[in-house]
Amino acid sequence: METALSRMPSSFPNRTTGFQGRIAEVDLRLLRVFAAVAEHGGFAAAEVALGKSKSAVSIDISSLEKRLNTTLCHRGRSGFALTPSGESVLDATRKLFDDIDSFQKRLNEASGILSGRFRLYLPDTIQIHGETVLVRAIERFTVHYPDIYMDVRSATPREVEFAVINGSATMGITLYPHQRPEMQTTPLFQETASLYCGQRHPFFSMTDEEITRAHLTTARMIEVSDATTSPRWDELRSEMNFSAAADNIDSRTLLILSGVYIGFLPDLFAEPMVEEGRLRRIGFDGLALTNSFYLLARPSQDSEPMTAAFRSVLNEVSR
């Protein structure tokens, strides 16, 4: 039976060292380090993810190269890049860990235990406040299934969807409901966002009545996702002076606090800064946006037990 181990590249030069058809725990550790370095695009970027110093990471990669008797990557002033052998080893490594995960899941299913890595991707625009359905679901899910390894990651909304589609994510939170038959979409919650300016902005000292439509449409504004909507906003969108873009809430807030731009922020997120006098809500004719969040999954034979269990817990806490 072919496995990821047997698919390890056979094009390496003849050697007296290497896996020699067997793999040890130390090899798995070194391969995990190599995969992290490759996925983060270099040694320095992988330091935080691995919790190791750059020199320790370098030593591990050198050890793996000696085990394989090949050069896996170029590093130096010209930057980090995988060699052709490195690309082949990375591909085989990913397949190997997928095989190991599948093997573990099947063993656990046979014994009635649900375990493995549950990769939940969240959009980096989301803010979780209070006792939301998602917070309660994660609590109950991890209490009921203590052998589950929760792996929560942040990405742009489009990257979240791509991760679910290509199988990198077990489930994801998205702003866009999908109607494709291979996708399962569950409504989660809604979030209200209002328009804000910083204390350095001219609008900060003006009353809502003084801020006219002409003021609003000429102000420099941060781009807004096309997934957000409201009747008032749909009417105004085409007139706005979009002058900046920000992929997540922190960068959007930074632009607003600069006093140059206005932009939308979730009300619960902005409230503390409003109380501190750093932000001001612009209440133009009740203008606000509604973001609807959905749980997205593409169940496979391997992920189906976990996605089914999480969806069941989600239904329980939603009642």
Disulfide bonds with the S-S distance in Angstrom:
none
